[in-house]
Amino acid sequence: MITYIVCTTPDDAQLLKIVLPSYLLNDVGIASAGNKSSIRSFARSLIVRRRVPVAIVFNADSIVPELIQERIIDIKEIVECVAIDTPVEVLAFAPTIESIFFQDTHLLSKILGFVPSQEILNLALSQPRKALDELLSQSDKVSDRSQLINQLAHENIENLQANPVIQELISFLQTIRKPATV
């Protein structure tokens, strides 16, 4: 592996594998490590043992910019202290990774088999996980997050790739892939 992406859950890892452009995923490992504390520890281990660039992707569990930035800095400081010359990127989904699904409500509607109500879409702004769970409970086509993620693999997901965190992750992976100039 030339780089790793560390996230929290297997569903998050699967979602990132589908949403990120496939050409960027050659020689990229995506690993789920659990909670924020486990992510820090796992990322540090990868850096120390393998000396490879690491991108850490986690749920901010907030929409307050100052709090999100504080959480990013906290993780970055703990991981970068072992990184020396190894690139590290820390990215937070605000409030959670489920916000990606609401990036393209037309696509979400197609996969679910119905159009989400405005009330649910409003809820998704601050609580996308709760909104998504509500939508999945109403759908006859998909019943859980894993099925929803797998359905994305068969769709045009360019709009999902426009998510700011995904764009930052793409940029990081592109930077890592560029050969060093002498």
Secondary structure, 3 states (H helix, E strand, C coil): CCEEEEECCHHHHHHHHHHCCHHHHCCEEEEECCCHHHHHHHHHHHHHHHCCCEEEEEECCCCCHHHHHHHHHHHHHHHHCCCCCCCEEEEEECCCHHHHHHHCHHHHHHHHCCCCCHHHHHHHHHCHHHHHHHHHHHCCCCCCHHHHHHHHCCCCCHHHHCCHHHHHHHHHHHHHHCCCCC
